[in-house]
Amino acid sequence: MRTTRRVAAALLVVAMVGLVIAASSSAAQERPRRREAACRTSVRGSHATADCFNPNPRTDRVQLHVECAHWWDPDMDTHPVQVGPAQYVQLAERCWKEIRKAWVSHR
């Protein structure tokens, strides 16, 4: 009976150590937190809009870039805008006709 208790105690210790190792390795494998503002870009016809919110303690500089669909329609970029901690900013730009793609860059 003593042997059974010792085996059970040893298995319990091994299981606890395994849980601790698994918890620490899963915490270490978490993705590093992004230090950029979260931006959502939408395109409606020839107008592009980016809504950005910065949940981080550092300031981020965002800029909206618009690539127009036609060769004669110039691609447009907004001026870079600083988004401070817990601040929201909306950027807008347009093409004369259709928009091929729109994206936000961070600095």
C-alpha positions as CSV (number, residue, x, y, z in Angstrom):
1,M,0.0,0.0,0.0
2,R,2.9,2.3,0.7
3,T,4.3,1.7,-2.8
4,T,0.9,2.7,-4.3
5,R,0.9,6.0,-2.4
6,R,4.5,6.7,-3.4
7,V,3.7,6.0,-7.1
8,A,0.6,8.2,-6.9
9,A,2.5,11.0,-5.2
10,A,5.3,10.8,-7.8
11,L,2.7,10.8,-10.7
12,L,1.1,13.9,-9.1
13,V,4.4,15.7,-8.9
14,V,5.2,14.8,-12.5
15,A,1.8,16.0,-13.7
16,M,2.1,19.3,-11.8
17,V,5.6,19.9,-13.3
18,G,4.2,19.1,-16.7
19,L,1.4,21.6,-16.3
20,V,3.7,24.4,-15.2
21,I,6.0,23.8,-18.1
22,A,3.1,23.7,-20.6
23,A,1.7,27.0,-19.2
24,S,5.0,28.8,-19.3
25,S,5.8,27.6,-22.9
26,S,2.3,28.7,-24.1
27,A,2.8,32.1,-22.5
28,A,6.2,32.4,-24.2
29,Q,4.7,31.5,-27.6
30,E,2.0,34.2,-27.6
31,R,2.4,36.7,-30.3
32,P,4.2,39.9,-29.4
33,R,1.8,42.8,-29.0
34,R,1.7,45.1,-32.0
35,R,2.8,48.7,-31.3
36,E,0.8,50.1,-34.2
37,A,-2.6,51.8,-34.3
38,A,-5.4,49.5,-35.4
39,C,-6.7,50.8,-38.8
40,R,-9.8,49.8,-40.8
41,T,-9.9,50.8,-44.5
42,S,-13.0,51.1,-46.5
43,V,-13.5,52.0,-50.2
44,R,-16.8,53.3,-51.6
45,G,-16.7,54.1,-55.3
46,S,-13.9,56.7,-55.7
47,H,-13.5,57.5,-52.0
48,A,-11.3,55.7,-49.5
49,T,-11.4,56.1,-45.8
50,A,-9.2,54.8,-43.0
51,D,-10.4,54.8,-39.4
52,C,-7.4,54.4,-36.9
53,F,-7.4,53.9,-33.2
54,N,-4.2,53.7,-31.1
55,P,-4.6,51.6,-28.0
56,N,-0.8,51.7,-27.3
57,P,1.1,54.0,-24.9
58,R,3.3,55.3,-27.8
59,T,2.4,57.6,-30.6
60,D,2.0,56.1,-34.1
61,R,2.2,58.0,-37.4
62,V,-0.3,56.7,-40.0
63,Q,-0.7,57.6,-43.7
64,L,-3.4,56.5,-46.1
65,H,-2.2,55.5,-49.6
66,V,-4.7,55.2,-52.6
67,E,-3.8,53.5,-55.9
68,C,-6.2,54.6,-58.6
69,A,-7.4,52.1,-61.3
70,H,-6.7,54.2,-64.4
71,W,-3.3,55.2,-65.6
72,W,-4.3,58.9,-66.1
73,D,-5.7,59.1,-62.5
74,P,-2.8,60.1,-60.1
75,D,-2.3,57.9,-57.0
76,M,-2.9,59.9,-53.8
77,D,-1.4,59.9,-50.3
78,T,-2.5,61.8,-47.3
79,H,-0.1,63.6,-45.1
80,P,1.2,61.5,-42.2
81,V,-0.9,62.0,-39.1
82,Q,0.2,61.3,-35.5
83,V,-2.2,59.2,-33.5
84,G,-1.4,59.5,-29.8
85,P,-2.3,57.0,-27.1
86,A,-6.1,56.3,-26.9
87,Q,-6.7,58.6,-29.8
88,Y,-8.8,58.1,-32.9
89,V,-8.2,59.6,-36.4
90,Q,-10.0,59.4,-39.7
91,L,-8.1,59.8,-43.0
92,A,-9.8,60.2,-46.4
93,E,-8.6,60.4,-50.0
94,R,-10.1,59.9,-53.4
95,C,-9.5,59.2,-57.1
96,W,-11.4,60.7,-60.0
97,K,-12.8,57.3,-61.0
98,E,-12.3,53.8,-59.5
99,I,-9.8,52.8,-56.7
100,R,-7.6,49.8,-57.3
101,K,-6.5,49.5,-53.7
102,A,-6.1,51.5,-50.5
103,W,-3.8,50.8,-47.5
104,V,-2.4,52.4,-44.4
105,S,1.3,52.7,-43.5
106,H,2.8,53.1,-40.1
107,R,5.9,55.0,-39.1
